[in-house]
Each structure stands twice: as C-alpha cells, then as structure tokens.
C-alpha cells in the first residue's frame, strides 16, 4: 500500500506547513475536491470572515455584551 499525504501550506494554524495522512478509502474524495478547486482554496474566505459573521449575528441577537470574546475557536472549545 502506497502512503498518501495531503500537503497543507503556511495558511494553517501558527503559519506552519502540515502533512496530513489520507486514508486509502478517502483518497478519491480528496482528489475530486482538489480537481474542483484547481489551485484555489476549498473554503475561499478571509481569515477573519467567519469570526466577523459570528460577531455580527451575536450583535443582531443582542448577545454581544454577554459573549464579548466569542470567536469560532472559543465556540469550539466551549462545545468540547
């Protein structure tokens, strides 16, 4: 069995490159995504876009005072 690895660039956490092993059963799926996006990103959003959206919705719901430091990372940690 040949080892398959997905190489991720410096856009990962802490600006570090990553090599992520791909299970043989997932290889065709990942390859299909890569072909769809060509050399683009799978999620072509700016780094702060998601956090901005969360803050915007909290403000609309009048929860921004209660959850002042809520970001996607904080929400994930609260869930875990």
Phi and psi restraints in degrees (range 20) as a CNS / XPLOR table:
assign (resid 1 and name C) (resid 2 and name N)
       (resid 2 and name CA) (resid 2 and name C) 1.0 -86.2 20.0 2
assign (resid 2 and name N) (resid 2 and name CA)
       (resid 2 and name C) (resid 3 and name N) 1.0 134.9 20.0 2
assign (resid 2 and name C) (resid 3 and name N)
       (resid 3 and name CA) (resid 3 and name C) 1.0 -75.3 20.0 2
assign (resid 3 and name N) (resid 3 and name CA)
       (resid 3 and name C) (resid 4 and name N) 1.0 133.6 20.0 2
assign (resid 3 and name C) (resid 4 and name N)
       (resid 4 and name CA) (resid 4 and name C) 1.0 -112.3 20.0 2
assign (resid 4 and name N) (resid 4 and name CA)
       (resid 4 and name C) (resid 5 and name N) 1.0 134.5 20.0 2
assign (resid 4 and name C) (resid 5 and name N)
       (resid 5 and name CA) (resid 5 and name C) 1.0 -134.0 20.0 2
assign (resid 5 and name N) (resid 5 and name CA)
       (resid 5 and name C) (resid 6 and name N) 1.0 137.3 20.0 2
assign (resid 5 and name C) (resid 6 and name N)
       (resid 6 and name CA) (resid 6 and name C) 1.0 -98.1 20.0 2
assign (resid 6 and name N) (resid 6 and name CA)
       (resid 6 and name C) (resid 7 and name N) 1.0 121.8 20.0 2
assign (resid 6 and name C) (resid 7 and name N)
       (resid 7 and name CA) (resid 7 and name C) 1.0 -94.0 20.0 2
assign (resid 7 and name N) (resid 7 and name CA)
       (resid 7 and name C) (resid 8 and name N) 1.0 121.5 20.0 2
assign (resid 7 and name C) (resid 8 and name N)
       (resid 8 and name CA) (resid 8 and name C) 1.0 -109.3 20.0 2
assign (resid 8 and name N) (resid 8 and name CA)
       (resid 8 and name C) (resid 9 and name N) 1.0 140.7 20.0 2
assign (resid 8 and name C) (resid 9 and name N)
       (resid 9 and name CA) (resid 9 and name C) 1.0 -82.0 20.0 2
assign (resid 9 and name N) (resid 9 and name CA)
       (resid 9 and name C) (resid 10 and name N) 1.0 -165.6 20.0 2
assign (resid 9 and name C) (resid 10 and name N)
       (resid 10 and name CA) (resid 10 and name C) 1.0 -75.2 20.0 2
assign (resid 10 and name N) (resid 10 and name CA)
       (resid 10 and name C) (resid 11 and name N) 1.0 6.4 20.0 2
assign (resid 10 and name C) (resid 11 and name N)
       (resid 11 and name CA) (resid 11 and name C) 1.0 -82.7 20.0 2
assign (resid 11 and name N) (resid 11 and name CA)
       (resid 11 and name C) (resid 12 and name N) 1.0 -1.4 20.0 2
assign (resid 11 and name C) (resid 12 and name N)
       (resid 12 and name CA) (resid 12 and name C) 1.0 -75.8 20.0 2
assign (resid 12 and name N) (resid 12 and name CA)
       (resid 12 and name C) (resid 13 and name N) 1.0 175.1 20.0 2
assign (resid 12 and name C) (resid 13 and name N)
       (resid 13 and name CA) (resid 13 and name C) 1.0 -51.6 20.0 2
assign (resid 13 and name N) (resid 13 and name CA)
       (resid 13 and name C) (resid 14 and name N) 1.0 135.5 20.0 2
assign (resid 13 and name C) (resid 14 and name N)
       (resid 14 and name CA) (resid 14 and name C) 1.0 61.8 20.0 2
assign (resid 14 and name N) (resid 14 and name CA)
       (resid 14 and name C) (resid 15 and name N) 1.0 17.8 20.0 2
assign (resid 14 and name C) (resid 15 and name N)
       (resid 15 and name CA) (resid 15 and name C) 1.0 67.2 20.0 2
assign (resid 15 and name N) (resid 15 and name CA)
       (resid 15 and name C) (resid 16 and name N) 1.0 23.3 20.0 2
assign (resid 15 and name C) (resid 16 and name N)
       (resid 16 and name CA) (resid 16 and name C) 1.0 -103.6 20.0 2
assign (resid 16 and name N) (resid 16 and name CA)
       (resid 16 and name C) (resid 17 and name N) 1.0 143.1 20.0 2
assign (resid 16 and name C) (resid 17 and name N)
       (resid 17 and name CA) (resid 17 and name C) 1.0 -69.8 20.0 2
assign (resid 17 and name N) (resid 17 and name CA)
       (resid 17 and name C) (resid 18 and name N) 1.0 150.7 20.0 2
assign (resid 17 and name C) (resid 18 and name N)
       (resid 18 and name CA) (resid 18 and name C) 1.0 -133.2 20.0 2
assign (resid 18 and name N) (resid 18 and name CA)
       (resid 18 and name C) (resid 19 and name N) 1.0 145.8 20.0 2
assign (resid 18 and name C) (resid 19 and name N)
       (resid 19 and name CA) (resid 19 and name C) 1.0 -116.0 20.0 2
assign (resid 19 and name N) (resid 19 and name CA)
       (resid 19 and name C) (resid 20 and name N) 1.0 115.7 20.0 2
assign (resid 19 and name C) (resid 20 and name N)
       (resid 20 and name CA) (resid 20 and name C) 1.0 -111.7 20.0 2
assign (resid 20 and name N) (resid 20 and name CA)
       (resid 20 and name C) (resid 21 and name N) 1.0 120.8 20.0 2
assign (resid 20 and name C) (resid 21 and name N)
       (resid 21 and name CA) (resid 21 and name C) 1.0 -66.1 20.0 2
assign (resid 21 and name N) (resid 21 and name CA)
       (resid 21 and name C) (resid 22 and name N) 1.0 142.4 20.0 2
assign (resid 21 and name C) (resid 22 and name N)
       (resid 22 and name CA) (resid 22 and name C) 1.0 -111.6 20.0 2
assign (resid 22 and name N) (resid 22 and name CA)
       (resid 22 and name C) (resid 23 and name N) 1.0 128.7 20.0 2
assign (resid 22 and name C) (resid 23 and name N)
       (resid 23 and name CA) (resid 23 and name C) 1.0 -66.7 20.0 2
assign (resid 23 and name N) (resid 23 and name CA)
       (resid 23 and name C) (resid 24 and name N) 1.0 142.5 20.0 2
assign (resid 23 and name C) (resid 24 and name N)
       (resid 24 and name CA) (resid 24 and name C) 1.0 -52.0 20.0 2
assign (resid 24 and name N) (resid 24 and name CA)
       (resid 24 and name C) (resid 25 and name N) 1.0 -37.4 20.0 2
assign (resid 24 and name C) (resid 25 and name N)
       (resid 25 and name CA) (resid 25 and name C) 1.0 -70.3 20.0 2
assign (resid 25 and name N) (resid 25 and name CA)
       (resid 25 and name C) (resid 26 and name N) 1.0 -18.7 20.0 2
assign (resid 25 and name C) (resid 26 and name N)
       (resid 26 and name CA) (resid 26 and name C) 1.0 -97.5 20.0 2
assign (resid 26 and name N) (resid 26 and name CA)
       (resid 26 and name C) (resid 27 and name N) 1.0 -6.6 20.0 2
assign (resid 26 and name C) (resid 27 and name N)
       (resid 27 and name CA) (resid 27 and name C) 1.0 -59.8 20.0 2
assign (resid 27 and name N) (resid 27 and name CA)
       (resid 27 and name C) (resid 28 and name N) 1.0 -47.8 20.0 2
assign (resid 27 and name C) (resid 28 and name N)
       (resid 28 and name CA) (resid 28 and name C) 1.0 -62.8 20.0 2
assign (resid 28 and name N) (resid 28 and name CA)
       (resid 28 and name C) (resid 29 and name N) 1.0 -36.7 20.0 2
assign (resid 28 and name C) (resid 29 and name N)
       (resid 29 and name CA) (resid 29 and name C) 1.0 -63.7 20.0 2
assign (resid 29 and name N) (resid 29 and name CA)
       (resid 29 and name C) (resid 30 and name N) 1.0 -48.8 20.0 2
assign (resid 29 and name C) (resid 30 and name N)
       (resid 30 and name CA) (resid 30 and name C) 1.0 -64.2 20.0 2
assign (resid 30 and name N) (resid 30 and name CA)
       (resid 30 and name C) (resid 31 and name N) 1.0 -41.3 20.0 2
assign (resid 30 and name C) (resid 31 and name N)
       (resid 31 and name CA) (resid 31 and name C) 1.0 -61.3 20.0 2
assign (resid 31 and name N) (resid 31 and name CA)
       (resid 31 and name C) (resid 32 and name N) 1.0 -39.9 20.0 2
assign (resid 31 and name C) (resid 32 and name N)
       (resid 32 and name CA) (resid 32 and name C) 1.0 -63.4 20.0 2
assign (resid 32 and name N) (resid 32 and name CA)
       (resid 32 and name C) (resid 33 and name N) 1.0 -40.8 20.0 2
assign (resid 32 and name C) (resid 33 and name N)
       (resid 33 and name CA) (resid 33 and name C) 1.0 -63.5 20.0 2
assign (resid 33 and name N) (resid 33 and name CA)
       (resid 33 and name C) (resid 34 and name N) 1.0 -44.8 20.0 2
assign (resid 33 and name C) (resid 34 and name N)
       (resid 34 and name CA) (resid 34 and name C) 1.0 -59.7 20.0 2
assign (resid 34 and name N) (resid 34 and name CA)
       (resid 34 and name C) (resid 35 and name N) 1.0 -41.2 20.0 2
assign (resid 34 and name C) (resid 35 and name N)
       (resid 35 and name CA) (resid 35 and name C) 1.0 -66.0 20.0 2
assign (resid 35 and name N) (resid 35 and name CA)
       (resid 35 and name C) (resid 36 and name N) 1.0 -35.3 20.0 2
assign (resid 35 and name C) (resid 36 and name N)
       (resid 36 and name CA) (resid 36 and name C) 1.0 -66.5 20.0 2
assign (resid 36 and name N) (resid 36 and name CA)
       (resid 36 and name C) (resid 37 and name N) 1.0 -40.8 20.0 2
assign (resid 36 and name C) (resid 37 and name N)
       (resid 37 and name CA) (resid 37 and name C) 1.0 -93.6 20.0 2
assign (resid 37 and name N) (resid 37 and name CA)
       (resid 37 and name C) (resid 38 and name N) 1.0 -4.8 20.0 2
assign (resid 37 and name C) (resid 38 and name N)
       (resid 38 and name CA) (resid 38 and name C) 1.0 55.8 20.0 2
assign (resid 38 and name N) (resid 38 and name CA)
       (resid 38 and name C) (resid 39 and name N) 1.0 -115.2 20.0 2
assign (resid 38 and name C) (resid 39 and name N)
       (resid 39 and name CA) (resid 39 and name C) 1.0 -102.6 20.0 2
assign (resid 39 and name N) (resid 39 and name CA)
       (resid 39 and name C) (resid 40 and name N) 1.0 10.5 20.0 2
assign (resid 39 and name C) (resid 40 and name N)
       (resid 40 and name CA) (resid 40 and name C) 1.0 -85.7 20.0 2
assign (resid 40 and name N) (resid 40 and name CA)
       (resid 40 and name C) (resid 41 and name N) 1.0 -177.0 20.0 2
assign (resid 40 and name C) (resid 41 and name N)
       (resid 41 and name CA) (resid 41 and name C) 1.0 -92.0 20.0 2
assign (resid 41 and name N) (resid 41 and name CA)
       (resid 41 and name C) (resid 42 and name N) 1.0 149.3 20.0 2
assign (resid 41 and name C) (resid 42 and name N)
       (resid 42 and name CA) (resid 42 and name C) 1.0 -67.0 20.0 2
assign (resid 42 and name N) (resid 42 and name CA)
       (resid 42 and name C) (resid 43 and name N) 1.0 -40.7 20.0 2
assign (resid 42 and name C) (resid 43 and name N)
       (resid 43 and name CA) (resid 43 and name C) 1.0 -117.0 20.0 2
assign (resid 43 and name N) (resid 43 and name CA)
       (resid 43 and name C) (resid 44 and name N) 1.0 87.5 20.0 2
assign (resid 43 and name C) (resid 44 and name N)
       (resid 44 and name CA) (resid 44 and name C) 1.0 -79.0 20.0 2
assign (resid 44 and name N) (resid 44 and name CA)
       (resid 44 and name C) (resid 45 and name N) 1.0 70.6 20.0 2
assign (resid 44 and name C) (resid 45 and name N)
       (resid 45 and name CA) (resid 45 and name C) 1.0 -124.8 20.0 2
assign (resid 45 and name N) (resid 45 and name CA)
       (resid 45 and name C) (resid 46 and name N) 1.0 156.0 20.0 2
assign (resid 45 and name C) (resid 46 and name N)
       (resid 46 and name CA) (resid 46 and name C) 1.0 -68.9 20.0 2
assign (resid 46 and name N) (resid 46 and name CA)
       (resid 46 and name C) (resid 47 and name N) 1.0 158.3 20.0 2
assign (resid 46 and name C) (resid 47 and name N)
       (resid 47 and name CA) (resid 47 and name C) 1.0 -56.5 20.0 2
assign (resid 47 and name N) (resid 47 and name CA)
       (resid 47 and name C) (resid 48 and name N) 1.0 -40.4 20.0 2
assign (resid 47 and name C) (resid 48 and name N)
       (resid 48 and name CA) (resid 48 and name C) 1.0 -96.3 20.0 2
assign (resid 48 and name N) (resid 48 and name CA)
       (resid 48 and name C) (resid 49 and name N) 1.0 1.9 20.0 2
assign (resid 48 and name C) (resid 49 and name N)
       (resid 49 and name CA) (resid 49 and name C) 1.0 -58.6 20.0 2
assign (resid 49 and name N) (resid 49 and name CA)
       (resid 49 and name C) (resid 50 and name N) 1.0 -45.5 20.0 2
assign (resid 49 and name C) (resid 50 and name N)
       (resid 50 and name CA) (resid 50 and name C) 1.0 -67.0 20.0 2
assign (resid 50 and name N) (resid 50 and name CA)
       (resid 50 and name C) (resid 51 and name N) 1.0 -43.0 20.0 2
assign (resid 50 and name C) (resid 51 and name N)
       (resid 51 and name CA) (resid 51 and name C) 1.0 -63.3 20.0 2
assign (resid 51 and name N) (resid 51 and name CA)
       (resid 51 and name C) (resid 52 and name N) 1.0 -38.2 20.0 2
assign (resid 51 and name C) (resid 52 and name N)
       (resid 52 and name CA) (resid 52 and name C) 1.0 -62.4 20.0 2
assign (resid 52 and name N) (resid 52 and name CA)
       (resid 52 and name C) (resid 53 and name N) 1.0 -40.8 20.0 2
assign (resid 52 and name C) (resid 53 and name N)
       (resid 53 and name CA) (resid 53 and name C) 1.0 -64.4 20.0 2
assign (resid 53 and name N) (resid 53 and name CA)
       (resid 53 and name C) (resid 54 and name N) 1.0 -41.8 20.0 2
assign (resid 53 and name C) (resid 54 and name N)
       (resid 54 and name CA) (resid 54 and name C) 1.0 -61.3 20.0 2
assign (resid 54 and name N) (resid 54 and name CA)
       (resid 54 and name C) (resid 55 and name N) 1.0 -46.8 20.0 2
assign (resid 54 and name C) (resid 55 and name N)
       (resid 55 and name CA) (resid 55 and name C) 1.0 -61.4 20.0 2
assign (resid 55 and name N) (resid 55 and name CA)
       (resid 55 and name C) (resid 56 and name N) 1.0 -39.9 20.0 2
assign (resid 55 and name C) (resid 56 and name N)
       (resid 56 and name CA) (resid 56 and name C) 1.0 -62.0 20.0 2
assign (resid 56 and name N) (resid 56 and name CA)
       (resid 56 and name C) (resid 57 and name N) 1.0 -45.1 20.0 2
assign (resid 56 and name C) (resid 57 and name N)
       (resid 57 and name CA) (resid 57 and name C) 1.0 -69.4 20.0 2
assign (resid 57 and name N) (resid 57 and name CA)
       (resid 57 and name C) (resid 58 and name N) 1.0 -36.3 20.0 2
assign (resid 57 and name C) (resid 58 and name N)
       (resid 58 and name CA) (resid 58 and name C) 1.0 -63.0 20.0 2
assign (resid 58 and name N) (resid 58 and name CA)
       (resid 58 and name C) (resid 59 and name N) 1.0 -38.6 20.0 2
assign (resid 58 and name C) (resid 59 and name N)
       (resid 59 and name CA) (resid 59 and name C) 1.0 -65.2 20.0 2
assign (resid 59 and name N) (resid 59 and name CA)
       (resid 59 and name C) (resid 60 and name N) 1.0 -44.3 20.0 2
assign (resid 59 and name C) (resid 60 and name N)
       (resid 60 and name CA) (resid 60 and name C) 1.0 -60.7 20.0 2
assign (resid 60 and name N) (resid 60 and name CA)
       (resid 60 and name C) (resid 61 and name N) 1.0 -34.9 20.0 2
assign (resid 60 and name C) (resid 61 and name N)
       (resid 61 and name CA) (resid 61 and name C) 1.0 -86.6 20.0 2
assign (resid 61 and name N) (resid 61 and name CA)
       (resid 61 and name C) (resid 62 and name N) 1.0 2.4 20.0 2
assign (resid 61 and name C) (resid 62 and name N)
       (resid 62 and name CA) (resid 62 and name C) 1.0 58.3 20.0 2
assign (resid 62 and name N) (resid 62 and name CA)
       (resid 62 and name C) (resid 63 and name N) 1.0 39.8 20.0 2
assign (resid 62 and name C) (resid 63 and name N)
       (resid 63 and name CA) (resid 63 and name C) 1.0 -113.7 20.0 2
assign (resid 63 and name N) (resid 63 and name CA)
       (resid 63 and name C) (resid 64 and name N) 1.0 1.8 20.0 2
assign (resid 63 and name C) (resid 64 and name N)
       (resid 64 and name CA) (resid 64 and name C) 1.0 -66.7 20.0 2
assign (resid 64 and name N) (resid 64 and name CA)
       (resid 64 and name C) (resid 65 and name N) 1.0 -28.5 20.0 2
assign (resid 64 and name C) (resid 65 and name N)
       (resid 65 and name CA) (resid 65 and name C) 1.0 -72.7 20.0 2
assign (resid 65 and name N) (resid 65 and name CA)
       (resid 65 and name C) (resid 66 and name N) 1.0 -35.6 20.0 2
assign (resid 65 and name C) (resid 66 and name N)
       (resid 66 and name CA) (resid 66 and name C) 1.0 -73.3 20.0 2
assign (resid 66 and name N) (resid 66 and name CA)
       (resid 66 and name C) (resid 67 and name N) 1.0 -36.6 20.0 2
assign (resid 66 and name C) (resid 67 and name N)
       (resid 67 and name CA) (resid 67 and name C) 1.0 -119.5 20.0 2
assign (resid 67 and name N) (resid 67 and name CA)
       (resid 67 and name C) (resid 68 and name N) 1.0 71.1 20.0 2
assign (resid 67 and name C) (resid 68 and name N)
       (resid 68 and name CA) (resid 68 and name C) 1.0 -69.5 20.0 2
assign (resid 68 and name N) (resid 68 and name CA)
       (resid 68 and name C) (resid 69 and name N) 1.0 -36.5 20.0 2
assign (resid 68 and name C) (resid 69 and name N)
       (resid 69 and name CA) (resid 69 and name C) 1.0 -105.8 20.0 2
assign (resid 69 and name N) (resid 69 and name CA)
       (resid 69 and name C) (resid 70 and name N) 1.0 32.6 20.0 2
assign (resid 69 and name C) (resid 70 and name N)
       (resid 70 and name CA) (resid 70 and name C) 1.0 -85.5 20.0 2
assign (resid 70 and name N) (resid 70 and name CA)
       (resid 70 and name C) (resid 71 and name N) 1.0 120.0 20.0 2
assign (resid 70 and name C) (resid 71 and name N)
       (resid 71 and name CA) (resid 71 and name C) 1.0 -127.9 20.0 2
assign (resid 71 and name N) (resid 71 and name CA)
       (resid 71 and name C) (resid 72 and name N) 1.0 174.6 20.0 2
assign (resid 71 and name C) (resid 72 and name N)
       (resid 72 and name CA) (resid 72 and name C) 1.0 -59.3 20.0 2
assign (resid 72 and name N) (resid 72 and name CA)
       (resid 72 and name C) (resid 73 and name N) 1.0 -40.0 20.0 2
assign (resid 72 and name C) (resid 73 and name N)
       (resid 73 and name CA) (resid 73 and name C) 1.0 -63.4 20.0 2
assign (resid 73 and name N) (resid 73 and name CA)
       (resid 73 and name C) (resid 74 and name N) 1.0 -43.9 20.0 2
assign (resid 73 and name C) (resid 74 and name N)
       (resid 74 and name CA) (resid 74 and name C) 1.0 -64.2 20.0 2
assign (resid 74 and name N) (resid 74 and name CA)
       (resid 74 and name C) (resid 75 and name N) 1.0 -39.9 20.0 2
assign (resid 74 and name C) (resid 75 and name N)
       (resid 75 and name CA) (resid 75 and name C) 1.0 -63.5 20.0 2
assign (resid 75 and name N) (resid 75 and name CA)
       (resid 75 and name C) (resid 76 and name N) 1.0 -42.4 20.0 2
assign (resid 75 and name C) (resid 76 and name N)
       (resid 76 and name CA) (resid 76 and name C) 1.0 -61.9 20.0 2
assign (resid 76 and name N) (resid 76 and name CA)
       (resid 76 and name C) (resid 77 and name N) 1.0 -42.8 20.0 2
assign (resid 76 and name C) (resid 77 and name N)
       (resid 77 and name CA) (resid 77 and name C) 1.0 -67.2 20.0 2
assign (resid 77 and name N) (resid 77 and name CA)
       (resid 77 and name C) (resid 78 and name N) 1.0 -38.0 20.0 2
assign (resid 77 and name C) (resid 78 and name N)
       (resid 78 and name CA) (resid 78 and name C) 1.0 -64.2 20.0 2
assign (resid 78 and name N) (resid 78 and name CA)
       (resid 78 and name C) (resid 79 and name N) 1.0 -38.9 20.0 2
assign (resid 78 and name C) (resid 79 and name N)
       (resid 79 and name CA) (resid 79 and name C) 1.0 -66.4 20.0 2
assign (resid 79 and name N) (resid 79 and name CA)
       (resid 79 and name C) (resid 80 and name N) 1.0 -42.6 20.0 2
